[in-house]
């Protein structure tokens, strides 16, 4: 991969992490507070909602940091090392955790009587996307494993 491509991607990763951090610090608590004021009967969900939203965004941030590390490994031509598998496994774990958070949120909102059809549709979409991303990462991990084996085989031949 070209140095300019990796540098551009890393710049975008920094911007995404910074924006997500701003959302965690300012938007999530503000929206939760406004929702609790608007729907006083659901105000008991304010703190759990903040916790779930911050955890979800933290999962995304951890994935972005792992992608940063994988880009660094590509640049250093060490992507076939054991560390790459560790970062891919962390990415997979974060996606699974984020999917569980979305599903749990849907269940809690439904139980509290706060789930409109559009919210349930968004939760269902989140679970389907999370499951699809999880399977995609499993496939990509398998491809990385096969590429690593081919690299080792080639090194033995040469």
C-alpha positions in Angstrom: 0.0 0.0 0.0 1.3 3.5 -0.8 2.5 5.7 2.0 0.1 8.4 1.1 -2.9 6.0 1.3 -1.9 4.8 4.7 -1.3 8.4 5.9 -4.7 9.5 4.6 -6.4 6.6 6.3 -4.7 7.3 9.6 -5.7 10.9 9.4 -9.3 9.9 8.9 -9.1 7.5 11.8 -7.8 10.3 14.1 -10.7 12.5 12.9 -13.3 9.7 13.6 -11.9 8.9 17.0 -11.9 12.6 17.9 -15.5 13.1 16.7 -16.6 9.9 18.6 -15.0 11.2 21.7 -16.9 14.5 21.4 -20.1 12.6 21.0 -19.3 10.6 24.1 -18.6 13.7 26.1 -21.2 16.1 24.9 -23.9 14.7 22.7 -24.8 11.5 24.5 -25.4 13.1 27.9 -27.2 16.0 26.4 -29.6 13.9 24.3 -30.2 11.6 27.3 -31.0 14.6 29.5 -33.4 16.1 26.9 -35.1 12.7 26.5 -35.5 12.3 30.2 -37.0 15.7 30.5 -39.3 15.2 27.6 -40.4 11.7 28.6 -40.4 11.9 32.4 -41.9 8.4 32.8 -38.8 7.0 31.2 -36.3 9.1 33.0 -35.0 6.0 34.9 -33.4 4.9 31.6 -31.3 8.0 31.3 -28.2 6.7 33.1 -28.4 3.1 31.5 -28.8 4.8 28.1 -25.7 6.9 28.6 -23.7 3.9 29.7 -24.8 1.8 26.7 -24.2 4.6 24.2 -20.8 5.3 25.6 -19.8 1.6 25.6 -21.1 1.3 22.0 -19.0 4.3 20.9 -16.0 2.9 22.9 -16.3 -0.3 20.9 -16.1 1.7 17.7 -13.1 3.6 18.9 -11.3 0.4 19.9 -12.0 -1.0 16.4 -10.5 2.2 14.9 -7.4 1.9 17.0 -7.0 -1.7 15.9 -7.4 -0.7 12.3 -4.6 1.9 12.9 -2.4 -0.8 14.2 -3.1 -3.1 11.3 -2.3 -0.3 8.9 1.0 0.2 10.6 1.7 -3.5 10.3 0.9 -3.3 6.5 3.3 -0.4 6.2 6.0 -2.3 8.1 5.3 -5.5 6.0 4.6 -7.4 9.2 0.9 -8.0 8.7 1.4 -11.8 8.8 2.6 -11.9 12.4 0.8 -13.1 15.4 0.0 -9.5 16.5 -2.3 -9.1 13.4 -4.4 -12.0 14.6 -4.7 -10.4 18.0 -6.0 -7.1 16.6 -8.4 -8.9 14.3 -9.7 -10.9 17.3 -10.2 -7.6 19.3 -12.1 -6.1 16.3 -14.3 -9.2 16.2 -14.9 -9.0 20.0 -15.9 -5.3 19.8 -18.3 -5.9 17.0 -19.9 -8.8 18.9 -20.2 -6.7 22.0 -21.7 -3.7 20.1 -24.2 -6.1 18.6 -25.2 -7.4 22.0 -25.5 -3.9 23.3 -27.9 -3.0 20.5 -30.0 -6.2 21.0 -30.1 -5.6 24.8 -31.1 -2.0 24.2 -34.0 -3.1 22.0 -35.2 -5.6 24.6 -35.0 -3.0 27.4 -36.8 -0.3 25.4 -39.5 -2.8 24.5 -39.9 -3.9 28.1 -40.1 -0.2 29.2 -42.7 0.5 26.6 -40.5 3.1 24.9 -39.9 1.2 21.6 -41.6 2.7 18.6 -41.7 0.6 15.4 -38.9 2.8 14.0 -36.7 2.2 17.1 -37.3 -1.5 16.8 -36.4 -1.4 13.1 -33.2 0.4 13.9 -32.3 -2.2 16.6 -33.1 -5.0 14.2 -30.9 -3.3 11.5 -28.1 -2.9 14.0 -28.2 -6.6 15.0 -28.3 -7.7 11.4 -25.4 -5.4 10.4 -23.4 -6.5 13.5 -23.9 -10.1 12.6 -22.9 -9.5 9.1 -19.8 -7.5 10.1 -18.9 -10.3 12.5 -19.1 -12.9 9.8 -17.1 -10.7 7.4 -14.3 -10.4 10.0 -14.3 -14.2 10.5 -13.9 -14.6 6.8 -11.1 -11.9 6.6 -9.3 -13.6 9.5 -9.4 -16.9 7.6 -8.0 -15.1 4.5 -5.2 -13.7 6.7 -4.5 -17.1 8.1 -4.3 -18.6 4.6 -2.1 -15.8 3.3 0.2 -16.2 6.3 0.5 -20.0 5.6 1.3 -19.3 1.9 3.9 -16.7 2.9 5.5 -19.3 5.2 5.4 -22.0 2.5 7.0 -19.6 0.0 9.7 -18.7 2.5 10.6 -22.4 2.9 10.8 -22.9 -0.9 13.1 -19.9 -1.4 
